[in-house]
């Protein structure tokens, strides 16, 4: 049986907090891709240095160097994994800002696949996921539908350590299933 071709996934956490649970999900995804999933390479791309979207920073179809570098990462990716915290029932500002920069002409998200996971209180960030899916419709991103992963971070048992690292093995397995689904969907759309 032939090995599946490697797909390149860019993972983005919408949280800038040092011990972020959402960033912990991204770190776990990177670990899983290295340890137990053949044919997938995940790179965590930090969005903390991106300036707020301001079209005055655009000049003759070019963007500031930090934005150009970010957009290049998006262009080179086959798929995306978003870890989306929820703020005020929606997508966190840092993630929305990154999405907006990469959707400026030409939109470099278009035609690619994505998955979204989240962690937080109550619904585990679920409302942010639904808003992100709505944004995806406009920027032509193709999200996997199942499995969904909403991590209720503050309900027992403890899911993350004091540094925001995922320690719950059941959640880790669910995250692996999300990654396998993203991989399969990406390969299907690339045919």
C-alpha positions in Angstrom: 0.0 0.0 0.0 1.4 3.4 -1.0 2.0 5.9 1.7 -0.3 8.9 1.8 1.5 12.1 0.6 2.3 14.5 3.4 0.0 17.5 3.8 1.3 20.7 5.3 -1.0 22.1 7.9 -0.6 25.6 9.4 -2.0 25.7 13.0 -3.0 29.1 14.4 -4.1 29.8 18.0 -6.4 32.8 18.3 -5.1 33.4 21.9 -2.0 35.3 22.7 -1.9 34.3 26.4 1.2 32.5 27.5 -0.6 29.6 29.1 -3.5 29.5 26.6 -5.5 26.3 26.5 -6.1 26.9 22.8 -2.3 27.2 22.2 -2.1 24.0 24.2 -4.4 22.3 21.8 -2.1 23.4 18.9 1.0 22.2 20.7 -0.7 18.8 21.2 -1.6 18.7 17.5 2.0 19.3 16.6 3.1 16.5 18.9 0.5 14.1 17.6 1.5 14.7 14.0 5.1 13.9 14.9 4.3 10.8 17.1 1.4 9.0 15.6 0.0 10.4 12.3 1.9 9.6 9.1 1.6 12.0 6.2 0.8 15.2 8.0 3.2 18.0 9.0 1.8 20.7 11.4 3.5 24.0 11.9 2.3 26.4 14.6 2.4 29.9 13.2 2.5 32.7 15.8 0.2 35.6 15.0 1.2 37.8 18.0 3.4 40.2 15.9 0.8 41.0 13.2 -0.3 44.6 13.4 -3.9 45.5 13.5 -5.4 45.5 10.0 -4.9 48.9 8.5 -5.1 49.3 4.7 -2.9 52.3 5.0 0.0 49.8 5.5 -0.6 48.4 2.0 1.4 50.0 -0.8 1.2 49.1 -4.5 -0.1 45.6 -3.8 2.4 44.8 -1.1 2.2 44.5 2.7 4.6 45.0 5.6 7.2 42.3 5.8 5.6 40.6 8.8 2.3 40.4 6.9 4.1 39.2 3.7 5.8 36.4 5.7 2.5 35.4 7.3 0.7 35.3 4.0 3.5 33.2 2.5 2.9 30.6 5.2 -0.8 30.5 4.3 0.0 30.2 0.6 2.4 27.3 1.2 -0.1 25.4 3.4 -2.5 22.7 2.2 -4.8 23.0 5.2 -5.3 24.8 8.5 -6.0 24.0 12.1 -7.5 26.8 14.1 -7.7 26.8 17.9 -10.3 29.5 18.4 -11.0 31.0 21.8 -14.3 32.6 22.4 -14.7 36.3 23.2 -18.1 37.8 23.6 -19.7 34.8 21.8 -17.4 35.2 18.8 -13.9 34.8 17.4 -11.1 36.4 19.3 -9.7 39.6 17.9 -6.1 38.3 17.2 -7.5 35.4 15.1 -9.9 37.6 13.2 -7.1 40.1 12.5 -4.9 37.3 11.1 -7.7 36.0 8.9 -8.4 39.5 7.6 -4.8 40.1 6.7 -4.6 36.9 4.7 -7.9 37.6 2.9 -6.8 40.9 1.5 -6.3 40.7 -2.3 -5.5 38.2 -3.3 -7.3 36.0 -0.7 -4.7 33.3 0.1 -7.1 31.1 2.1 -9.3 30.3 -0.9 -9.9 26.7 -1.8 -8.1 25.1 1.1 -9.3 22.9 3.9 -9.6 23.6 7.6 -10.5 22.3 11.0 -11.3 24.2 14.2 -11.0 23.2 17.8 -11.6 25.3 20.9 -11.3 25.3 24.7 -12.9 27.6 27.2 -15.7 27.9 29.7 -19.3 26.9 29.3 -19.7 25.6 25.8 -15.9 25.2 25.3 -15.6 27.9 22.8 -18.3 26.5 20.5 -19.8 29.8 19.5 -16.5 31.0 18.2 -16.3 27.9 16.1 -19.6 28.6 14.5 -18.6 32.2 13.7 -15.3 31.1 12.3 -17.2 28.7 10.0 -19.3 31.6 8.8 -16.2 33.6 8.0 -14.8 30.5 6.2 -17.8 30.6 3.8 -16.9 34.1 2.6 -13.1 33.5 2.3 -13.7 30.1 0.6 -12.3 27.8 3.3 -13.6 24.3 3.4 -14.1 23.1 7.0 -14.4 19.5 8.0 -17.8 18.9 9.6 -17.0 16.1 12.0 -15.7 15.4 14.5 -16.2 18.6 16.5 -14.0 19.3 19.5 -15.2 21.8 22.2 -13.1 21.4 25.4 -14.9 22.6 28.5 -11.6 23.6 30.2 -12.9 24.3 33.7 -15.0 21.2 34.2 -13.4 18.2 36.0 -11.4 16.3 35.3 -8.5 18.7 34.8 -7.7 19.0 31.1 -4.6 21.3 31.1 -1.7 21.9 33.4 -0.6 25.3 34.8 1.3 26.0 31.5 -1.7 25.3 29.3 -0.5 21.9 28.1 -3.1 19.3 27.3 -3.0 16.5 29.9 -6.3 14.8 29.3 -5.7 11.6 27.2 -9.4 11.4 26.1 -9.3 14.9 24.6 -5.9 14.2 23.0 -7.5 11.2 21.2 -10.4 13.3 20.1 -7.9 15.9 18.8 -6.1 13.1 16.9 -9.4 12.2 15.2 -9.9 15.8 14.1 -6.5 15.7 12.5 -7.1 12.4 10.8 -10.4 13.8 9.4 -8.7 17.0 8.2 -6.0 14.9 6.5 -8.5 12.6 4.8 -10.7 15.6 3.6 -7.6 17.5 2.3 -6.4 14.5 0.3 -9.9 14.0 -1.1 -10.1 17.6 -2.3 -6.6 17.6 -3.7 -7.5 14.8 -6.2 
